[in-house]
Amino acid sequence: MGRRERPLSFSDYERALMSTTPLDVIREIEEQTPRERSGGRRRRPYPTGRELAEAIVEVSQAYNGHPDDFPQAVIEYLEGEGFDTRHVTVKRIWRIYESLVRRRVMADRLGVVQEAGPAGA
């Protein structure tokens, strides 16, 4: 019974291929070969809080509609930028909008943020 040779690892195969095949031919083959995707389609990223805040500022500068439709405009903007918006909620959009107005990062163009009244009122 003969001794089993260990299977070639990718690096061994690659070294053997590189020693016998010109580099320009290998590059040409790699360019023509479609890349294998792992696990199906590529997932788009979820927007971070900062990216959501930037989108709110951008949309609010050009938005002229009713405040009720503002969150949908923000979601459409984010989708246009390539984000996955499944977990972006209306409540999160309004919370960040209010925070930006209260920190004076942007003006309340929609007129929806109320000033804080006296304590206990």
N, CA, C and O atoms as a GROMACS GRO file, in nm:
protein
  484
    1MET      N    1   0.084  -0.116   0.000
    1MET     CA    2   0.000   0.000   0.000
    1MET      C    3   0.089   0.123   0.000
    1MET      O    4   0.178   0.137   0.084
    2GLY      N    5   0.064   0.212  -0.094
    2GLY     CA    6   0.148   0.330  -0.108
    2GLY      C    7   0.113   0.439  -0.008
    2GLY      O    8   0.003   0.444   0.047
    3ARG      N    9   0.208   0.522   0.013
    3ARG     CA   10   0.189   0.634   0.106
    3ARG      C   11   0.100   0.738   0.041
    3ARG      O   12   0.121   0.776  -0.074
    4ARG      N   13   0.001   0.785   0.115
    4ARG     CA   14  -0.088   0.889   0.061
    4ARG      C   15  -0.018   1.023   0.067
    4ARG      O   16   0.035   1.062   0.171
    5GLU      N   17  -0.020   1.091  -0.043
    5GLU     CA   18   0.037   1.225  -0.043
    5GLU      C   19  -0.066   1.320   0.016
    5GLU      O   20  -0.186   1.303   0.001
    6ARG      N   21  -0.014   1.421   0.086
    6ARG     CA   22  -0.108   1.517   0.141
    6ARG      C   23  -0.166   1.600   0.028
    6ARG      O   24  -0.096   1.631  -0.069
    7PRO      N   25  -0.293   1.637   0.039
    7PRO     CA   26  -0.354   1.716  -0.068
    7PRO      C   27  -0.289   1.853  -0.077
    7PRO      O   28  -0.245   1.909   0.024
    8LEU      N   29  -0.284   1.905  -0.197
    8LEU     CA   30  -0.226   2.037  -0.216
    8LEU      C   31  -0.315   2.142  -0.150
    8LEU      O   32  -0.436   2.143  -0.169
    9SER      N   33  -0.253   2.229  -0.074
    9SER     CA   34  -0.330   2.342  -0.020
    9SER      C   35  -0.335   2.449  -0.128
    9SER      O   36  -0.266   2.440  -0.230
   10PHE      N   37  -0.416   2.548  -0.106
   10PHE     CA   38  -0.429   2.654  -0.205
   10PHE      C   39  -0.295   2.721  -0.231
   10PHE      O   40  -0.263   2.753  -0.346
   11SER      N   41  -0.217   2.741  -0.127
   11SER     CA   42  -0.089   2.808  -0.146
   11SER      C   43   0.009   2.720  -0.225
   11SER      O   44   0.086   2.771  -0.306
   12ASP      N   45   0.008   2.588  -0.202
   12ASP     CA   46   0.093   2.498  -0.279
   12ASP      C   47   0.052   2.500  -0.426
   12ASP      O   48   0.137   2.506  -0.516
   13TYR      N   49  -0.077   2.495  -0.450
   13TYR     CA   50  -0.128   2.498  -0.586
   13TYR      C   51  -0.090   2.629  -0.653
   13TYR      O   52  -0.048   2.633  -0.768
   14GLU      N   53  -0.107   2.735  -0.578
   14GLU     CA   54  -0.076   2.867  -0.633
   14GLU      C   55   0.072   2.878  -0.668
   14GLU      O   56   0.108   2.930  -0.774
   15ARG      N   57   0.159   2.828  -0.580
   15ARG     CA   58   0.303   2.832  -0.609
   15ARG      C   59   0.338   2.749  -0.732
   15ARG      O   60   0.419   2.791  -0.814
   16ALA      N   61   0.276   2.632  -0.746
   16ALA     CA   62   0.302   2.546  -0.862
   16ALA      C   63   0.254   2.614  -0.989
   16ALA      O   64   0.320   2.609  -1.093
   17LEU      N   65   0.139   2.677  -0.982
   17LEU     CA   66   0.084   2.746  -1.098
   17LEU      C   67   0.171   2.865  -1.136
   17LEU      O   68   0.195   2.889  -1.255
   18MET      N   69   0.217   2.939  -1.036
   18MET     CA   70   0.298   3.057  -1.062
   18MET      C   71   0.432   3.020  -1.125
   18MET      O   72   0.486   3.096  -1.206
   19SER      N   73   0.486   2.905  -1.089
   19SER     CA   74   0.618   2.868  -1.140
   19SER      C   75   0.612   2.825  -1.286
   19SER      O   76   0.713   2.833  -1.357
   20THR      N   77   0.495   2.780  -1.334
   20THR     CA   78   0.487   2.730  -1.471
   20THR      C   79   0.408   2.821  -1.565
   20THR      O   80   0.420   2.807  -1.687
   21THR      N   81   0.330   2.912  -1.513
   21THR     CA   82   0.245   2.996  -1.596
   21THR      C   83   0.289   3.142  -1.585
   21THR      O   84   0.314   3.190  -1.475
   22PRO      N   85   0.300   3.212  -1.697
   22PRO     CA   86   0.337   3.353  -1.692
   22PRO      C   87   0.234   3.435  -1.612
   22PRO      O   88   0.114   3.406  -1.615
   23LEU      N   89   0.283   3.535  -1.541
   23LEU     CA   90   0.199   3.616  -1.454
   23LEU      C   91   0.088   3.689  -1.530
   23LEU      O   92  -0.023   3.701  -1.479
   24ASP      N   93   0.117   3.738  -1.650
   24ASP     CA   94   0.015   3.811  -1.725
   24ASP      C   95  -0.100   3.720  -1.766
   24ASP      O   96  -0.215   3.766  -1.775
   25VAL      N   97  -0.073   3.594  -1.792
   25VAL     CA   98  -0.179   3.499  -1.827
   25VAL      C   99  -0.267   3.472  -1.705
   25VAL      O  100  -0.389   3.465  -1.717
   26ILE      N  101  -0.206   3.458  -1.588
   26ILE     CA  102  -0.283   3.435  -1.465
   26ILE      C  103  -0.375   3.553  -1.437
   26ILE      O  104  -0.492   3.535  -1.404
   27ARG      N  105  -0.322   3.675  -1.450
   27ARG     CA  106  -0.405   3.795  -1.426
   27ARG      C  107  -0.522   3.802  -1.524
   27ARG      O  108  -0.633   3.838  -1.485
   28GLU      N  109  -0.497   3.769  -1.650
   28GLU     CA  110  -0.603   3.772  -1.750
   28GLU      C  111  -0.713   3.671  -1.716
   28GLU      O  112  -0.831   3.701  -1.729
   29ILE      N  113  -0.673   3.552  -1.672
   29ILE     CA  114  -0.771   3.450  -1.634
   29ILE      C  115  -0.851   3.496  -1.512
   29ILE      O  116  -0.973   3.477  -1.507
   30GLU      N  117  -0.784   3.556  -1.413
   30GLU     CA  118  -0.853   3.603  -1.294
   30GLU      C  119  -0.954   3.712  -1.327
   30GLU      O  120  -1.061   3.717  -1.266
   31GLU      N  121  -0.921   3.799  -1.421
   31GLU     CA  122  -1.014   3.906  -1.460
   31GLU      C  123  -1.138   3.850  -1.528
   31GLU      O  124  -1.247   3.904  -1.512
   32GLN      N  125  -1.122   3.743  -1.605
   32GLN     CA  126  -1.234   3.687  -1.678
   32GLN      C  127  -1.319   3.592  -1.594
   32GLN      O  128  -1.434   3.566  -1.628
   33THR      N  129  -1.264   3.542  -1.485
   33THR     CA  130  -1.336   3.448  -1.400
   33THR      C  131  -1.423   3.525  -1.302
   33THR      O  132  -1.372   3.609  -1.227
   34PRO      N  133  -1.553   3.499  -1.301
   34PRO     CA  134  -1.638   3.570  -1.205
   34PRO      C  135  -1.605   3.527  -1.062
   34PRO      O  136  -1.577   3.410  -1.036
   35ARG      N  137  -1.609   3.624  -0.973
   35ARG     CA  138  -1.580   3.595  -0.832
   35ARG      C  139  -1.697   3.520  -0.770
   35ARG      O  140  -1.813   3.551  -0.798
   36GLU      N  141  -1.665   3.422  -0.688
   36GLU     CA  142  -1.770   3.349  -0.618
   36GLU      C  143  -1.816   3.433  -0.500
   36GLU      O  144  -1.735   3.490  -0.427
   37ARG      N  145  -1.947   3.440  -0.483
   37ARG     CA  146  -2.001   3.513  -0.371
   37ARG      C  147  -2.028   3.416  -0.258
   37ARG      O  148  -2.076   3.305  -0.279
   38SER      N  149  -1.996   3.459  -0.139
   38SER     CA  150  -2.020   3.371  -0.025
   38SER      C  151  -2.156   3.404   0.036
   38SER      O  152  -2.179   3.517   0.080
   39GLY      N  153  -2.243   3.306   0.038
   39GLY     CA  154  -2.370   3.322   0.107
   39GLY      C  155  -2.475   3.402   0.034
   39GLY      O  156  -2.554   3.470   0.099
   40GLY      N  157  -2.481   3.398  -0.094
   40GLY     CA  158  -2.590   3.466  -0.165
   40GLY      C  159  -2.558   3.611  -0.196
   40GLY      O  160  -2.443   3.648  -0.217
   41ARG      N  161  -2.664   3.693  -0.197
   41ARG     CA  162  -2.644   3.832  -0.237
   41ARG      C  163  -2.578   3.912  -0.125
   41ARG      O  164  -2.588   3.878  -0.007
   42ARG      N  165  -2.512   4.017  -0.164
   42ARG     CA  166  -2.439   4.101  -0.069
   42ARG      C  167  -2.538   4.187   0.008
   42ARG      O  168  -2.629   4.245  -0.050
   43ARG      N  169  -2.518   4.195   0.137
   43ARG     CA  170  -2.606   4.275   0.220
   43ARG      C  171  -2.563   4.420   0.218
   43ARG      O  172  -2.444   4.451   0.224
   44ARG      N  173  -2.661   4.508   0.210
   44ARG     CA  174  -2.630   4.650   0.217
   44ARG      C  175  -2.616   4.688   0.364
   44ARG      O  176  -2.676   4.625   0.451
   45PRO      N  177  -2.538   4.791   0.392
   45PRO     CA  178  -2.517   4.830   0.532
   45PRO      C  179  -2.637   4.905   0.589
   45PRO      O  180  -2.709   4.973   0.517
   46TYR      N  181  -2.656   4.891   0.719
   46TYR     CA  182  -2.756   4.971   0.788
   46TYR      C  183  -2.695   5.108   0.815
   46TYR      O  184  -2.575   5.117   0.839
   47PRO      N  185  -2.773   5.215   0.810
   47PRO     CA  186  -2.716   5.347   0.837
   47PRO      C  187  -2.684   5.364   0.986
   47PRO      O  188  -2.761   5.322   1.072
   48THR      N  189  -2.571   5.424   1.014
   48THR     CA  190  -2.535   5.455   1.152
   48THR      C  191  -2.613   5.578   1.196
   48THR      O  192  -2.678   5.643   1.114
   49GLY      N  193  -2.606   5.610   1.323
   49GLY     CA  194  -2.673   5.730   1.373
   49GLY      C  195  -2.622   5.855   1.306
   49GLY      O  196  -2.698   5.947   1.275
   50ARG      N  197  -2.492   5.858   1.284
   50ARG     CA  198  -2.432   5.975   1.219
   50ARG      C  199  -2.480   5.988   1.073
   50ARG      O  200  -2.513   6.098   1.028
   51GLU      N  201  -2.485   5.876   1.002
   51GLU     CA  202  -2.532   5.879   0.863
   51GLU      C  203  -2.680   5.917   0.857
   51GLU      O  204  -2.722   5.986   0.765
   52LEU      N  205  -2.757   5.871   0.954
   52LEU     CA  206  -2.898   5.907   0.960
   52LEU      C  207  -2.914   6.056   0.988
   52LEU      O  208  -2.999   6.121   0.928
   53ALA      N  209  -2.832   6.110   1.078
   53ALA     CA  210  -2.837   6.253   1.108
   53ALA      C  211  -2.800   6.336   0.985
   53ALA      O  212  -2.864   6.438   0.957
   54GLU      N  213  -2.698   6.293   0.912
   54GLU     CA  214  -2.659   6.365   0.790
   54GLU      C  215  -2.771   6.361   0.687
   54GLU      O  216  -2.796   6.460   0.618
   55ALA      N  217  -2.840   6.248   0.677
   55ALA     CA  218  -2.951   6.236   0.583
   55ALA      C  219  -3.066   6.328   0.624
   55ALA      O  220  -3.128   6.390   0.539
   56ILE      N  221  -3.094   6.337   0.754
   56ILE     CA  222  -3.201   6.424   0.802
   56ILE      C  223  -3.170   6.569   0.770
   56ILE      O  224  -3.259   6.642   0.726
   57VAL      N  225  -3.046   6.611   0.791
   57VAL     CA  226  -3.008   6.749   0.760
   57VAL      C  227  -3.022   6.775   0.610
   57VAL      O  228  -3.077   6.878   0.570
   58GLU      N  229  -2.974   6.682   0.527
   58GLU     CA  230  -2.983   6.698   0.381
   58GLU      C  231  -3.128   6.708   0.334
   58GLU      O  232  -3.163   6.796   0.256
   59VAL      N  233  -3.211   6.616   0.382
   59VAL     CA  234  -3.350   6.613   0.337
   59VAL      C  235  -3.426   6.735   0.388
   59VAL      O  236  -3.507   6.792   0.315
   60SER      N  237  -3.400   6.776   0.512
   60SER     CA  238  -3.475   6.889   0.569
   60SER      C  239  -3.445   7.019   0.496
   60SER      O  240  -3.530   7.109   0.493
   61GLN      N  241  -3.328   7.032   0.437
   61GLN     CA  242  -3.293   7.154   0.364
   61GLN      C  243  -3.375   7.170   0.237
   61GLN      O  244  -3.400   7.283   0.194
   62ALA      N  245  -3.416   7.060   0.177
   62ALA     CA  246  -3.488   7.067   0.050
   62ALA      C  247  -3.634   7.026   0.062
   62ALA      O  248  -3.708   7.033  -0.036
   63TYR      N  249  -3.677   6.983   0.181
   63TYR     CA  250  -3.812   6.928   0.197
   63TYR      C  251  -3.914   7.040   0.213
   63TYR      O  252  -3.894   7.132   0.292
   64ASN      N  253  -4.025   7.031   0.137
   64ASN     CA  254  -4.131   7.132   0.144
   64ASN      C  255  -4.267   7.071   0.175
   64ASN      O  256  -4.368   7.141   0.169
   65GLY      N  257  -4.273   6.944   0.206
   65GLY     CA  258  -4.401   6.876   0.228
   65GLY      C  259  -4.449   6.884   0.371
   65GLY      O  260  -4.398   6.962   0.452
   66HIS      N  261  -4.549   6.802   0.400
   66HIS     CA  262  -4.608   6.794   0.533
   66HIS      C  263  -4.514   6.718   0.626
   66HIS      O  264  -4.449   6.623   0.583
   67PRO      N  265  -4.506   6.758   0.754
   67PRO     CA  266  -4.417   6.687   0.847
   67PRO      C  267  -4.446   6.537   0.860
   67PRO      O  268  -4.354   6.460   0.888
   68ASP      N  269  -4.570   6.495   0.840
   68ASP     CA  270  -4.602   6.353   0.849
   68ASP      C  271  -4.530   6.270   0.743
   68ASP      O  272  -4.503   6.152   0.764
   69ASP      N  273  -4.499   6.332   0.630
   69ASP     CA  274  -4.434   6.261   0.520
   69ASP      C  275  -4.281   6.271   0.524
   69ASP      O  276  -4.212   6.210   0.443
   70PHE      N  277  -4.229   6.349   0.618
   70PHE     CA  278  -4.085   6.370   0.627
   70PHE      C  279  -4.006   6.241   0.651
   70PHE      O  280  -3.906   6.218   0.583
   71PRO      N  281  -4.047   6.154   0.747
   71PRO     CA  282  -3.969   6.031   0.768
   71PRO      C  283  -3.958   5.944   0.642
   71PRO      O  284  -3.853   5.884   0.617
   72GLN      N  285  -4.065   5.938   0.563
   72GLN     CA  286  -4.059   5.858   0.440
   72GLN      C  287  -3.960   5.920   0.341
   72GLN      O  288  -3.891   5.847   0.269
   73ALA      N  289  -3.952   6.052   0.337
   73ALA     CA  290  -3.855   6.118   0.249
   73ALA      C  291  -3.712   6.086   0.292
   73ALA      O  292  -3.625   6.066   0.208
   74VAL      N  293  -3.689   6.080   0.424
   74VAL     CA  294  -3.556   6.045   0.475
   74VAL      C  295  -3.522   5.900   0.438
   74VAL      O  296  -3.410   5.871   0.396
   75ILE      N  297  -3.618   5.810   0.454
   75ILE     CA  298  -3.596   5.669   0.421
   75ILE      C  299  -3.566   5.652   0.272
   75ILE      O  300  -3.476   5.576   0.235
   76GLU      N  301  -3.640   5.722   0.187
   76GLU     CA  302  -3.615   5.715   0.043
   76GLU      C  303  -3.476   5.769   0.008
   76GLU      O  304  -3.408   5.714  -0.078
   77TYR      N  305  -3.434   5.875   0.076
   77TYR     CA  306  -3.301   5.931   0.054
   77TYR      C  307  -3.193   5.828   0.091
   77TYR      O  308  -3.097   5.808   0.017
   78LEU      N  309  -3.211   5.763   0.207
   78LEU     CA  310  -3.114   5.663   0.251
   78LEU      C  311  -3.108   5.544   0.156
   78LEU      O  312  -3.000   5.492   0.127
   79GLU      N  313  -3.224   5.501   0.106
   79GLU     CA  314  -3.226   5.390   0.010
   79GLU      C  315  -3.154   5.430  -0.118
   79GLU      O  316  -3.086   5.348  -0.179
   80GLY      N  317  -3.170   5.555  -0.159
   80GLY     CA  318  -3.099   5.605  -0.276
   80GLY      C  319  -2.949   5.607  -0.257
   80GLY      O  320  -2.873   5.596  -0.353
   81GLU      N  321  -2.906   5.621  -0.132
   81GLU     CA  322  -2.763   5.619  -0.099
   81GLU      C  323  -2.710   5.477  -0.084
   81GLU      O  324  -2.590   5.458  -0.064
   82GLY      N  325  -2.799   5.376  -0.093
   82GLY     CA  326  -2.755   5.237  -0.088
   82GLY      C  327  -2.764   5.171   0.048
   82GLY      O  328  -2.702   5.067   0.070
   83PHE      N  329  -2.840   5.229   0.141
   83PHE     CA  330  -2.853   5.171   0.275
   83PHE      C  331  -2.973   5.079   0.284
   83PHE      O  332  -3.071   5.094   0.211
   84ASP      N  333  -2.964   4.983   0.375
   84ASP     CA  334  -3.075   4.895   0.408
   84ASP      C  335  -3.153   4.964   0.519
   84ASP      O  336  -3.100   4.985   0.628
   85THR      N  337  -3.278   5.000   0.494
   85THR     CA  338  -3.355   5.081   0.588
   85THR      C  339  -3.462   5.003   0.662
   85THR      O  340  -3.555   5.063   0.717
   86ARG      N  341  -3.451   4.871   0.666
   86ARG     CA  342  -3.553   4.791   0.734
   86ARG      C  343  -3.567   4.827   0.881
   86ARG      O  344  -3.677   4.819   0.936
   87HIS      N  345  -3.459   4.865   0.946
   87HIS     CA  346  -3.463   4.891   1.089
   87HIS      C  347  -3.460   5.040   1.123
   87HIS      O  348  -3.440   5.076   1.239
   88VAL      N  349  -3.481   5.126   1.025
   88VAL     CA  350  -3.491   5.269   1.050
   88VAL      C  351  -3.638   5.299   1.078
   88VAL      O  352  -3.723   5.280   0.991
   89THR      N  353  -3.667   5.345   1.199
   89THR     CA  354  -3.806   5.369   1.238
   89THR      C  355  -3.838   5.518   1.235
   89THR      O  356  -3.748   5.603   1.238
   90VAL      N  357  -3.966   5.547   1.228
   90VAL     CA  358  -4.013   5.685   1.230
   90VAL      C  359  -3.973   5.750   1.363
   90VAL      O  360  -3.930   5.865   1.366
   91LYS      N  361  -3.986   5.676   1.471
   91LYS     CA  362  -3.950   5.728   1.604
   91LYS      C  363  -3.803   5.765   1.610
   91LYS      O  364  -3.768   5.868   1.667
   92ARG      N  365  -3.716   5.684   1.551
   92ARG     CA  366  -3.572   5.712   1.552
   92ARG      C  367  -3.542   5.838   1.470
   92ARG      O  368  -3.459   5.920   1.510
   93ILE      N  369  -3.609   5.853   1.357
   93ILE     CA  370  -3.588   5.972   1.273
   93ILE      C  371  -3.627   6.097   1.350
   93ILE      O  372  -3.552   6.195   1.352
   94TRP      N  373  -3.745   6.095   1.415
   94TRP     CA  374  -3.791   6.214   1.488
   94TRP      C  375  -3.704   6.241   1.610
   94TRP      O  376  -3.682   6.357   1.645
   95ARG      N  377  -3.654   6.137   1.677
   95ARG     CA  378  -3.567   6.157   1.793
   95ARG      C  379  -3.438   6.227   1.752
   95ARG      O  380  -3.392   6.318   1.820
   96ILE      N  381  -3.380   6.183   1.640
   96ILE     CA  382  -3.256   6.245   1.592
   96ILE      C  383  -3.284   6.386   1.541
   96ILE      O  384  -3.203   6.476   1.562
   97TYR      N  385  -3.398   6.405   1.474
   97TYR     CA  386  -3.435   6.539   1.425
   97TYR      C  387  -3.444   6.636   1.543
   97TYR      O  388  -3.387   6.745   1.539
   98GLU      N  389  -3.516   6.595   1.648
   98GLU     CA  390  -3.532   6.681   1.766
   98GLU      C  391  -3.397   6.710   1.831
   98GLU      O  392  -3.371   6.823   1.873
   99SER      N  393  -3.312   6.609   1.840
   99SER     CA  394  -3.180   6.627   1.899
   99SER      C  395  -3.097   6.728   1.819
   99SER      O  396  -3.028   6.812   1.877
  100LEU      N  397  -3.103   6.720   1.688
  100LEU     CA  398  -3.028   6.813   1.602
  100LEU      C  399  -3.079   6.956   1.619
  100LEU      O  400  -2.999   7.050   1.620
  101VAL      N  401  -3.210   6.973   1.631
  101VAL     CA  402  -3.267   7.106   1.649
  101VAL      C  403  -3.229   7.161   1.786
  101VAL      O  404  -3.190   7.278   1.797
  102ARG      N  405  -3.241   7.081   1.890
  102ARG     CA  406  -3.211   7.128   2.026
  102ARG      C  407  -3.062   7.161   2.044
  102ARG      O  408  -3.028   7.250   2.122
  103ARG      N  409  -2.974   7.091   1.974
  103ARG     CA  410  -2.831   7.122   1.980
  103ARG      C  411  -2.791   7.231   1.882
  103ARG      O  412  -2.673   7.264   1.868
  104ARG      N  413  -2.890   7.286   1.813
  104ARG     CA  414  -2.871   7.396   1.716
  104ARG      C  415  -2.780   7.358   1.600
  104ARG      O  416  -2.707   7.442   1.547
  105VAL      N  417  -2.783   7.231   1.560
  105VAL     CA  418  -2.710   7.187   1.442
  105VAL      C  419  -2.787   7.231   1.318
  105VAL      O  420  -2.727   7.262   1.215
  106MET      N  421  -2.919   7.234   1.330
  106MET     CA  422  -3.005   7.276   1.219
  106MET      C  423  -3.126   7.348   1.276
  106MET      O  424  -3.160   7.333   1.393
  107ALA      N  425  -3.192   7.425   1.190
  107ALA     CA  426  -3.314   7.496   1.231
  107ALA      C  427  -3.433   7.402   1.219
  107ALA      O  428  -3.431   7.306   1.143
  108ASP      N  429  -3.537   7.431   1.295
  108ASP     CA  430  -3.660   7.351   1.290
  108ASP      C  431  -3.743   7.399   1.171
  108ASP      O  432  -3.838   7.476   1.188
  109ARG      N  433  -3.708   7.354   1.054
  109ARG     CA  434  -3.777   7.398   0.932
  109ARG      C  435  -3.919   7.345   0.924
  109ARG      O  436  -4.003   7.404   0.856
  110LEU      N  437  -3.947   7.236   0.993
  110LEU     CA  438  -4.081   7.176   0.988
  110LEU      C  439  -4.172   7.230   1.097
  110LEU      O  440  -4.293   7.208   1.093
  111GLY      N  441  -4.116   7.299   1.195
  111GLY     CA  442  -4.196   7.357   1.302
  111GLY      C  443  -4.259   7.253   1.394
  111GLY      O  444  -4.374   7.271   1.436
  112VAL      N  445  -4.189   7.147   1.424
  112VAL     CA  446  -4.248   7.040   1.505
  112VAL      C  447  -4.186   7.028   1.644
  112VAL      O  448  -4.241   6.957   1.729
  113VAL      N  449  -4.075   7.094   1.670
  113VAL     CA  450  -4.010   7.083   1.801
  113VAL      C  451  -4.062   7.194   1.890
  113VAL      O  452  -4.052   7.312   1.857
  114GLN      N  453  -4.119   7.155   2.005
  114GLN     CA  454  -4.171   7.253   2.100
  114GLN      C  455  -4.061   7.289   2.199
  114GLN      O  456  -3.979   7.206   2.237
  115GLU      N  457  -4.062   7.416   2.239
  115GLU     CA  458  -3.967   7.460   2.340
  115GLU      C  459  -4.005   7.399   2.474
  115GLU      O  460  -4.123   7.380   2.503
  116ALA      N  461  -3.906   7.369   2.555
  116ALA     CA  462  -3.932   7.313   2.688
  116ALA      C  463  -3.991   7.421   2.776
  116ALA      O  464  -3.935   7.531   2.787
  117GLY      N  465  -4.104   7.391   2.839
  117GLY     CA  466  -4.170   7.486   2.928
  117GLY      C  467  -4.108   7.482   3.066
  117GLY      O  468  -4.013   7.407   3.090
  118PRO      N  469  -4.161   7.563   3.157
  118PRO     CA  470  -4.108   7.562   3.294
  118PRO      C  471  -4.132   7.427   3.361
  118PRO      O  472  -4.228   7.358   3.329
  119ALA      N  473  -4.045   7.392   3.452
  119ALA     CA  474  -4.055   7.263   3.520
  119ALA      C  475  -4.185   7.255   3.599
  119ALA      O  476  -4.223   7.350   3.667
  120GLY      N  477  -4.253   7.142   3.589
  120GLY     CA  478  -4.377   7.120   3.662
  120GLY      C  479  -4.499   7.180   3.596
  120GLY      O  480  -4.608   7.174   3.653
  121ALA      N  481  -4.484   7.235   3.479
  121ALA     CA  482  -4.600   7.298   3.414
  121ALA      C  483  -4.677   7.202   3.330
  121ALA      O  484  -4.777   7.240   3.269
   0.00000   0.00000   0.00000
